[in-house]
Each structure stands twice: as C-alpha cells, then as structure tokens.
Amino acid sequence: MSKRTLIQFFHWYLPEGGKLWDDLASEAGHLRDMGITDVWLPPVYKGASGGHSVGYDSYDLFDLGEFDQKGSIPTKYGDRAALEHATAQLKEAGLRVILDVVFNHKMGADEIETIHVRRVNPEDRTEVESDTFEAKAYTRFTFPGRKGAYSEFIWDHRCFGGLDHLVEPEENGVFKLMNEYGDGEWNEEVDEEKGNYDYLMGADIEFRNRAVYEELKFWGRWIAGQVPTDGFRLDAAKHIPAWFFRDWVGHMRESVSRELFVVAEYWHPDMEVLRAYLDLVDQQLMLFDVALHHNFHDASKAGADYDLRRIFDGTLVAAEPAHAVTLVANHDTQPLQSLESPVEPWFKPLAYALILMREQGVPCVFHADLYGAEYTDTGGDGDRHDIHLPVIGCLPKLIEARQRFANGPQDDIFDDAHCLAVVRHGTAEAPGCVVVLTNAGEAEKTIELDPEKAGRRYRDFLGHRKDRVVLDENGRGVFPVNGGSVSLWVPA
C-alpha cells in the first residue's frame, strides 16, 4: 500500500445533526485520490450528552447510534446505518479505518448507589484522607435503552476507582472510591503528574476488576465484528495503567489482526517519559509527537526569531521514529480547547511539509486544516470568541506529493537558522524532490544532486514559485523560496 498518511476526520466543533458519517462516505474516494491511506474516526458510540456529544464523555460503548439513549438515537455523527455505510465506503476505496477508544472513564450513569469514598487532594492525588465516609453518587450504568443487547454487563461502583461528584453530601472534588480493588490506592504505571494521574474525570474505570478487564477485551472483539477495524487510537493513555493497554493491544492483535495500527494519546513532551511508557507496553504501539507539535506552535508564534535548526529537538520522531505519529494540530489543541496551542496558519504549510515529505514518522492531517472550521465558544477568560480556521490551500498538494515524490534516500540540510531543505533523492522507479522552507524573507538553497541529473529542470509542485530551476553540469541547482513559505521542487 501507499506510504501511510493518516487523517483525523473530525474536529471538536463539527456541527451537530448527524452528518459526519454521510460526509465521510461521500469523501472516501476523494481522500484516497489525494493520498490518504488511514482515516481516524471520532468515537463511534454514545456519549453522555447524546446527540451533542463529541464522544469523549463515554457512556455506552455498545450503542453505535442504534438505541434511544441520552435523548437521541444517533450520535452527533449519525446513526449506526450511516456509520456502517461510511466505513464500507472507506474499505471500498482501499482506506484503513482507525477507531477511537475511550476507556479511561464513563459519564452519565443511570442510577445512584450508596458508596464509600475518601477525599483526595486534587493537586497531589497521592494525598488520600484516611477517613472513609458513606455517600451517594451516580455509579450504576444499566443502559436501559439497549436492554442488554450485545452485552448484559452492568457497571456499578465496583467497576470504578474514583469520582468527581457526590450527590449526597452534594460535593465536587476528587474522591477515591473504596472497594475490593487496590486497597484504596490509585493504579500504578500511570503518569506522575499531580503525584498520580490515574484520575482524570467522570467515573474512573477500575482496570484491576477482572470483570471490567474482560468486558473491555470483549468489546474490542465485538466492535471489530461490527465495523471494519484496521487500528485504534487510544484516548487518555497517561491516565490508564500501561499494563492494561499492553495486554489489551496484544489481545486485539491476536484476536482481530496482527496488522492493527495502534497509536496512543500520551500527551507528554518529555522523551524519557515516552520511552519509559513504550517499554511498559512492550513497544507495541505508536505515540503522538507532542514535542514536535509544541515546536511547531513556538516556531509559528516566534516567526523569524525562531531557529529552525531546532525544529526537531527533543522530538519523538527524532529519537524513536518507528513509534512517532507526527501532527500539526488536533481536536484538543485547536483554539478554545483544553490543550490549546494552535499553530499559526502561515506556518502550517511549512509544518505539514516537514511531516509529510520526510521519511520518519507517520503524519496525521487534521480535518480543520483540510476543510476549514468556524465556531464560537467560551474561552478560558470567560468571554465568547468567534474562531475561523482557514483551509490550508496547499495541503492537498502536499498529501499528493508525499505519495508521488517522497521517495528514496533523504538528506536534511539544516545549516541555516531561517532556511531548511529536505532532499529526497528518488529511486530508479520513482522521482524525488527538494523541499525548501523559510520563516524569514525570500531565501534560496544551493543543493548538489546527482551529476547524472545535469541539465534537469525543476518546478514548484505547490505553485508558490512560477520560475524553473535548471541543474548545472555538476547536478547543482539554486532552489528559491518565497518569504515565510515553502516550495516543493520536482522534476519538470
């Protein structure tokens, strides 16, 4: 198959109304023709806010828009029939389907239970009060709309390790749920932020409960039998014990497919933390390159003050390229979201060129960059903001160029703080290219290619430059680039 190129086919603020699955079905052929190989779907199951849910307030993993629950039969993206049609169209187009897995927590419980809890210091979760008290909370999930279809498993307080809301006494905070699992301790093999970052939100799933562990493995086998499944994106991995995903991913590869593509969202920029996590999961999966995204953000904000030679410093793709999924933006980093760190639009073509045209890493394209986005929401300052994310006009050409020209040996020419070049030398069967980009004024790179290419003419595939480059008798050429731009020079 073609060089792997992933698209996140959603953003946080997609309009409601159940149209995404229909849009995806109609776009499948276009995505394939552009050069996309893998499509990451948003959570396909019912969230606690029903038809309004982006999907990360996970309620019922077995409701794919089929049952009248949480005020809606369809999910935000459409009903089960539309999901099945969309994924069938993707497979017909030769594309892989990547499903989003939200296992860390559940929200929207159906019934209240009497439980026993201890208060926890939200800023240091290792500080758990010794006094246990009785309380009432929503911790029982019976899924009345589904009536036991597909799974008769009932989730109750024994399936959870922590909560953030009590009904009686009415109180918000972080509470350690006391049951027979863990002796009042949080899970280990989670991120060390806040002392122990097992707890994130909602009713925190207790993976040490064997019944829970087996139910989640059963769901993985079940979902792969309902819709085409070529891989998974694992949500909130830093809050889930590494031993669970080590086991779960291994089980999915044994029972579904050895070829499953799995990427975990372990949102941490520190390479040593990510290396330790990869060891804990037996190197079975890939991770998003958070540090590279942050470098792109910083570079886009600093403009010509940023030293582009540092763009890959501290990144996963530089240190562990076989485990890196590279990205420019996603649904969490877009403006007004929890991890807001947007890359400025002027820099996105440069950033996408660096992840799409280099050999290392699997690049992930963001829906809002390909299709644009407009929305209004409240920011951290309490004010309403109107957001416009423009279409990145050259992005389709860059995706196409990855398949056509990102071939052969690679040279990174990072010898100037403001002008970089990436050379792909091509193969006997497929052409290469010269990528030149700058964060300052108009620039050029003198690059020596193969002397056998003497006299060959090159054009800018992106159309940013209209001139031609002609190699001299030594196969050397001077490749220009407009200020704050990128050019992708290919044989004319």
Stockholm file with secondary structure:
# STOCKHOLM 1.0

chainA/1-492         MSKRTLIQFFHWYLPEGGKLWDDLASEAGHLRDMGITDVWLPPVYKGASGGHSVGYDSYDLFDLGEFDQKGSIPTKYGDRAALEHATAQLKEAGLRVILDVVFNHKMGADEIETIHVRRVNPEDRTEVESDTFEAKAYTRFTFPGRKGAYSEFIWDHRCFGGLDHLVEPEENGVFKLMNEYGDGEWNEEVDEEKGNYDYLMGADIEFRNRAVYEELKFWGRWIAGQVPTDGFRLDAAKHIPAWFFRDWVGHMRESVSRELFVVAEYWHPDMEVLRAYLDLVDQQLMLFDVALHHNFHDASKAGADYDLRRIFDGTLVAAEPAHAVTLVANHDTQPLQSLESPVEPWFKPLAYALILMREQGVPCVFHADLYGAEYTDTGGDGDRHDIHLPVIGCLPKLIEARQRFANGPQDDIFDDAHCLAVVRHGTAEAPGCVVVLTNAGEAEKTIELDPEKAGRRYRDFLGHRKDRVVLDENGRGVFPVNGGSVSLWVPA
#=GR chainA/1-492 SS CCCCCEEECCCTTCCSSSCHHHHHHHHHHHHHHHTCCEEECCCCSEETTGGGCCSCSEEETTCSSCSCBTTBSSBTTBCHHHHHHHHHHHHHTTCEEEEEECCSEECCCSEEEEEEEEEEETTEEEEECSCCEEEEEEEEBCCTTTTTSSCCCCBCGGGEEEEEEETBTTEEEEEEECSSSGGGCCCSSSCCTTSCCCCCSSEEECTTSHHHHHHHHHHHHHHHHHSCCSEEEETTGGGSCHHHHHHHHHHHHHHTCTTCEEEECCCCCCHHHHHHHHHHTTTCSEEECHHHHHHHHHHHHHGGGSCGGGTTTTCHHHHCGGGEEEESCCTTTSTTSTTCCCCCTTTHHHHHHHHHSSSSSEEEEEHHHHHCEEEEEECTTSCEEEEEECCCTTHHHHHHHHHHHCCSCEEEECCSSSEEEEEECCCSSSCCEEEEEESSSSEEEEEECCGGGTTCEEEETTSSCCSCEECCTTSEEEEEECTTCEEEEEEC
#=GC SS_cons         CCCCCEEECCCTTCCSSSCHHHHHHHHHHHHHHHTCCEEECCCCSEETTGGGCCSCSEEETTCSSCSCBTTBSSBTTBCHHHHHHHHHHHHHTTCEEEEEECCSEECCCSEEEEEEEEEEETTEEEEECSCCEEEEEEEEBCCTTTTTSSCCCCBCGGGEEEEEEETBTTEEEEEEECSSSGGGCCCSSSCCTTSCCCCCSSEEECTTSHHHHHHHHHHHHHHHHHSCCSEEEETTGGGSCHHHHHHHHHHHHHHTCTTCEEEECCCCCCHHHHHHHHHHTTTCSEEECHHHHHHHHHHHHHGGGSCGGGTTTTCHHHHCGGGEEEESCCTTTSTTSTTCCCCCTTTHHHHHHHHHSSSSSEEEEEHHHHHCEEEEEECTTSCEEEEEECCCTTHHHHHHHHHHHCCSCEEEECCSSSEEEEEECCCSSSCCEEEEEESSSSEEEEEECCGGGTTCEEEETTSSCCSCEECCTTSEEEEEECTTCEEEEEEC
//
